[in-house]
């Protein structure tokens, strides 16, 4: 037999698809692709949120490490006693905590993150102000990081630490 001849009604050397095969393939794709894309986009947003949460955690850790360094500093303007005047400690131009932290936090704030620091009054070891003033030797430092989610909502991550004089 020669190449390209017909055997029992089956066409040899066939090229291309029939119209029914093309229509079937288009229908299958039309049904399968949209849900698949939605799953992929949802997973992508979830991964972005996990990354942003990790970044927010690193920012909070960076800020708390700065406070710990200040508390243990021998500099006369720092140390544990500097935390007593929260506004001066945080906001003094050029030497306040926020200004000193700018180089270390700029890469996070450029991503839309922001943070605030709050410092409590003197408290006891359980985090509550005691009637016995000799027990009140700690301050609770809380860093609250606000950051965007992948869908545009805002998340907040508070991280606290108790500090005392060394």
C-alpha positions as YAML, in Angstrom:
chain: A
units: angstrom
residues:
- id: 1
  name: UNK
  ca: [0.00, 0.00, 0.00]
- id: 2
  name: UNK
  ca: [1.07, 3.50, -0.71]
- id: 3
  name: UNK
  ca: [1.52, 6.20, 1.90]
- id: 4
  name: UNK
  ca: [-1.63, 8.26, 2.48]
- id: 5
  name: UNK
  ca: [-4.04, 5.58, 1.33]
- id: 6
  name: UNK
  ca: [-7.19, 4.66, 3.19]
- id: 7
  name: UNK
  ca: [-7.50, 1.50, 5.25]
- id: 8
  name: UNK
  ca: [-10.93, 0.37, 6.35]
- id: 9
  name: UNK
  ca: [-12.32, 3.90, 6.25]
- id: 10
  name: UNK
  ca: [-9.65, 5.44, 8.54]
- id: 11
  name: UNK
  ca: [-7.77, 8.36, 7.12]
- id: 12
  name: UNK
  ca: [-3.98, 8.05, 7.42]
- id: 13
  name: UNK
  ca: [-1.67, 11.08, 7.61]
- id: 14
  name: UNK
  ca: [-4.42, 13.16, 9.17]
- id: 15
  name: UNK
  ca: [-3.46, 16.77, 9.97]
- id: 16
  name: UNK
  ca: [-5.38, 19.05, 12.36]
- id: 17
  name: UNK
  ca: [-8.47, 18.74, 14.52]
- id: 18
  name: UNK
  ca: [-12.08, 18.31, 13.60]
- id: 19
  name: UNK
  ca: [-14.55, 21.05, 14.41]
- id: 20
  name: UNK
  ca: [-16.13, 18.92, 17.15]
- id: 21
  name: UNK
  ca: [-12.72, 18.39, 18.81]
- id: 22
  name: UNK
  ca: [-11.99, 22.14, 18.75]
- id: 23
  name: UNK
  ca: [-15.40, 23.07, 20.19]
- id: 24
  name: UNK
  ca: [-15.03, 20.41, 22.92]
- id: 25
  name: UNK
  ca: [-11.59, 21.72, 23.85]
- id: 26
  name: UNK
  ca: [-12.84, 25.33, 24.02]
- id: 27
  name: UNK
  ca: [-15.74, 24.27, 26.26]
- id: 28
  name: UNK
  ca: [-13.45, 22.36, 28.62]
- id: 29
  name: UNK
  ca: [-11.08, 25.34, 28.88]
- id: 30
  name: UNK
  ca: [-13.97, 27.76, 29.40]
- id: 31
  name: UNK
  ca: [-15.20, 25.67, 32.32]
- id: 32
  name: UNK
  ca: [-11.79, 24.84, 33.89]
- id: 33
  name: UNK
  ca: [-9.73, 28.03, 33.57]
- id: 34
  name: UNK
  ca: [-11.73, 30.59, 35.66]
- id: 35
  name: UNK
  ca: [-11.81, 28.50, 38.88]
- id: 36
  name: UNK
  ca: [-8.15, 27.63, 38.44]
- id: 37
  name: UNK
  ca: [-7.20, 31.30, 38.08]
- id: 38
  name: UNK
  ca: [-9.21, 32.20, 41.18]
- id: 39
  name: UNK
  ca: [-7.39, 29.55, 43.21]
- id: 40
  name: UNK
  ca: [-4.03, 30.80, 41.99]
- id: 41
  name: UNK
  ca: [-4.89, 34.42, 42.78]
- id: 42
  name: UNK
  ca: [-6.17, 33.48, 46.24]
- id: 43
  name: UNK
  ca: [-2.95, 31.58, 46.98]
- id: 44
  name: UNK
  ca: [-0.90, 34.51, 45.74]
- id: 45
  name: UNK
  ca: [-2.72, 36.91, 48.10]
- id: 46
  name: UNK
  ca: [-2.24, 34.50, 51.00]
- id: 47
  name: UNK
  ca: [1.50, 34.30, 50.32]
- id: 48
  name: UNK
  ca: [1.72, 38.10, 50.15]
- id: 49
  name: UNK
  ca: [-0.08, 38.39, 53.51]
- id: 50
  name: UNK
  ca: [2.32, 35.89, 55.09]
- id: 51
  name: UNK
  ca: [5.29, 37.87, 53.76]
- id: 52
  name: UNK
  ca: [3.84, 41.17, 55.03]
- id: 53
  name: UNK
  ca: [3.19, 39.65, 58.47]
- id: 54
  name: UNK
  ca: [6.79, 38.41, 58.62]
- id: 55
  name: UNK
  ca: [8.02, 41.87, 57.66]
- id: 56
  name: UNK
  ca: [5.81, 43.48, 60.31]
- id: 57
  name: UNK
  ca: [7.20, 41.07, 62.90]
- id: 58
  name: UNK
  ca: [10.76, 41.96, 61.88]
- id: 59
  name: UNK
  ca: [9.93, 45.68, 62.14]
- id: 60
  name: UNK
  ca: [8.47, 45.20, 65.64]
- id: 61
  name: UNK
  ca: [11.54, 43.19, 66.69]
- id: 62
  name: UNK
  ca: [13.86, 45.85, 65.31]
- id: 63
  name: UNK
  ca: [12.05, 48.59, 67.24]
- id: 64
  name: UNK
  ca: [11.97, 46.58, 70.48]
- id: 65
  name: UNK
  ca: [15.69, 45.85, 70.16]
- id: 66
  name: UNK
  ca: [16.24, 49.61, 69.88]
- id: 67
  name: UNK
  ca: [14.31, 50.17, 73.12]
- id: 68
  name: UNK
  ca: [16.28, 47.40, 74.85]
- id: 69
  name: UNK
  ca: [19.54, 48.98, 73.69]
- id: 70
  name: UNK
  ca: [18.40, 52.34, 75.10]
- id: 71
  name: UNK
  ca: [17.37, 50.80, 78.42]
- id: 72
  name: UNK
  ca: [20.78, 49.17, 78.84]
- id: 73
  name: UNK
  ca: [22.69, 52.25, 77.63]
- id: 74
  name: UNK
  ca: [25.05, 54.10, 79.95]
- id: 75
  name: UNK
  ca: [24.34, 57.37, 78.11]
- id: 76
  name: UNK
  ca: [22.99, 59.97, 80.54]
- id: 77
  name: UNK
  ca: [20.02, 60.80, 78.28]
- id: 78
  name: UNK
  ca: [19.01, 57.15, 77.92]
- id: 79
  name: UNK
  ca: [18.67, 54.18, 80.26]
- id: 80
  name: UNK
  ca: [15.57, 52.89, 82.00]
- id: 81
  name: UNK
  ca: [14.85, 56.26, 83.62]
- id: 82
  name: UNK
  ca: [14.50, 57.93, 80.19]
- id: 83
  name: UNK
  ca: [11.29, 55.93, 79.66]
- id: 84
  name: UNK
  ca: [9.59, 57.86, 82.48]
- id: 85
  name: UNK
  ca: [9.03, 60.86, 80.17]
- id: 86
  name: UNK
  ca: [7.53, 59.07, 77.19]
- id: 87
  name: UNK
  ca: [7.01, 62.12, 74.99]
- id: 88
  name: UNK
  ca: [10.59, 63.35, 75.41]
- id: 89
  name: UNK
  ca: [12.04, 59.89, 74.91]
- id: 90
  name: UNK
  ca: [10.07, 59.24, 71.71]
- id: 91
  name: UNK
  ca: [9.70, 62.65, 70.07]
- id: 92
  name: UNK
  ca: [12.69, 64.89, 70.88]
- id: 93
  name: UNK
  ca: [13.92, 66.34, 67.56]
- id: 94
  name: UNK
  ca: [17.10, 64.64, 66.25]
- id: 95
  name: UNK
  ca: [17.69, 62.60, 69.43]
- id: 96
  name: UNK
  ca: [14.23, 61.11, 70.05]
- id: 97
  name: UNK
  ca: [13.66, 57.42, 69.57]
- id: 98
  name: UNK
  ca: [11.59, 57.79, 66.39]
- id: 99
  name: UNK
  ca: [14.26, 59.93, 64.72]
- id: 100
  name: UNK
  ca: [17.08, 57.60, 65.74]
- id: 101
  name: UNK
  ca: [15.16, 54.58, 64.42]
- id: 102
  name: UNK
  ca: [14.42, 56.07, 60.99]
- id: 103
  name: UNK
  ca: [17.44, 54.53, 59.21]
- id: 104
  name: UNK
  ca: [16.55, 51.06, 60.51]
- id: 105
  name: UNK
  ca: [12.85, 51.30, 59.80]
- id: 106
  name: UNK
  ca: [12.83, 53.16, 56.49]
- id: 107
  name: UNK
  ca: [12.83, 49.99, 54.38]
- id: 108
  name: UNK
  ca: [9.63, 48.89, 56.15]
- id: 109
  name: UNK
  ca: [7.87, 52.25, 56.10]
- id: 110
  name: UNK
  ca: [8.58, 52.51, 52.37]
- id: 111
  name: UNK
  ca: [6.41, 49.37, 52.00]
- id: 112
  name: UNK
  ca: [3.44, 51.13, 53.60]
- id: 113
  name: UNK
  ca: [4.09, 49.97, 57.16]
- id: 114
  name: UNK
  ca: [3.98, 52.26, 60.15]
- id: 115
  name: UNK
  ca: [4.56, 51.78, 63.85]
- id: 116
  name: UNK
  ca: [3.88, 53.41, 67.17]
- id: 117
  name: UNK
  ca: [5.52, 52.82, 70.53]
- id: 118
  name: UNK
  ca: [3.68, 53.06, 73.82]
- id: 119
  name: UNK
  ca: [5.31, 52.79, 77.23]
- id: 120
  name: UNK
  ca: [3.38, 52.03, 80.41]
- id: 121
  name: UNK
  ca: [3.73, 53.48, 83.84]
- id: 122
  name: UNK
  ca: [5.69, 51.43, 86.35]
- id: 123
  name: UNK
  ca: [4.06, 48.05, 86.95]
- id: 124
  name: UNK
  ca: [4.80, 44.88, 88.90]
- id: 125
  name: UNK
  ca: [6.02, 41.60, 87.38]
- id: 126
  name: UNK
  ca: [2.46, 40.58, 86.45]
- id: 127
  name: UNK
  ca: [2.02, 43.72, 84.31]
- id: 128
  name: UNK
  ca: [-0.41, 45.40, 86.71]
- id: 129
  name: UNK
  ca: [0.33, 48.36, 88.93]
- id: 130
  name: UNK
  ca: [0.72, 47.12, 92.49]
- id: 131
  name: UNK
  ca: [-0.33, 48.91, 95.66]
- id: 132
  name: UNK
  ca: [3.15, 48.13, 96.98]
- id: 133
  name: UNK
  ca: [5.22, 50.69, 95.03]
- id: 134
  name: UNK
  ca: [8.42, 48.69, 95.66]
- id: 135
  name: UNK
  ca: [7.03, 45.96, 93.37]
- id: 136
  name: UNK
  ca: [6.48, 48.40, 90.49]
- id: 137
  name: UNK
  ca: [9.87, 48.18, 88.76]
- id: 138
  name: UNK
  ca: [8.87, 47.27, 85.20]
- id: 139
  name: UNK
  ca: [7.51, 49.13, 82.19]
- id: 140
  name: UNK
  ca: [5.60, 47.46, 79.36]
- id: 141
  name: UNK
  ca: [6.75, 48.63, 75.96]
- id: 142
  name: UNK
  ca: [4.31, 47.90, 73.14]
- id: 143
  name: UNK
  ca: [5.12, 48.32, 69.48]
- id: 144
  name: UNK
  ca: [2.05, 48.37, 67.26]
- id: 145
  name: UNK
  ca: [2.81, 47.82, 63.58]
- id: 146
  name: UNK
  ca: [0.17, 48.64, 60.96]
- id: 147
  name: UNK
  ca: [0.62, 47.13, 57.53]
- id: 148
  name: UNK
  ca: [-1.41, 46.58, 54.36]
- id: 149
  name: UNK
  ca: [-2.82, 43.24, 53.29]
- id: 150
  name: UNK
  ca: [-2.80, 41.98, 49.73]
- id: 151
  name: UNK
  ca: [-6.48, 42.88, 49.33]
- id: 152
  name: UNK
  ca: [-6.00, 46.44, 50.63]
- id: 153
  name: UNK
  ca: [-7.27, 45.95, 54.18]
- id: 154
  name: UNK
  ca: [-5.12, 47.13, 57.07]
- id: 155
  name: UNK
  ca: [-3.70, 44.73, 59.65]
- id: 156
  name: UNK
  ca: [-2.26, 45.61, 63.05]
- id: 157
  name: UNK
  ca: [0.36, 43.60, 64.91]
- id: 158
  name: UNK
  ca: [0.98, 44.53, 68.56]
- id: 159
  name: UNK
  ca: [4.13, 43.17, 70.23]
- id: 160
  name: UNK
  ca: [4.90, 43.88, 73.89]
- id: 161
  name: UNK
  ca: [7.91, 43.50, 76.11]
- id: 162
  name: UNK
  ca: [8.49, 44.20, 79.79]
- id: 163
  name: UNK
  ca: [11.70, 46.05, 80.66]
- id: 164
  name: UNK
  ca: [13.35, 46.99, 83.91]
- id: 165
  name: UNK
  ca: [16.52, 48.60, 85.10]
- id: 166
  name: UNK
  ca: [19.61, 46.43, 84.99]
...
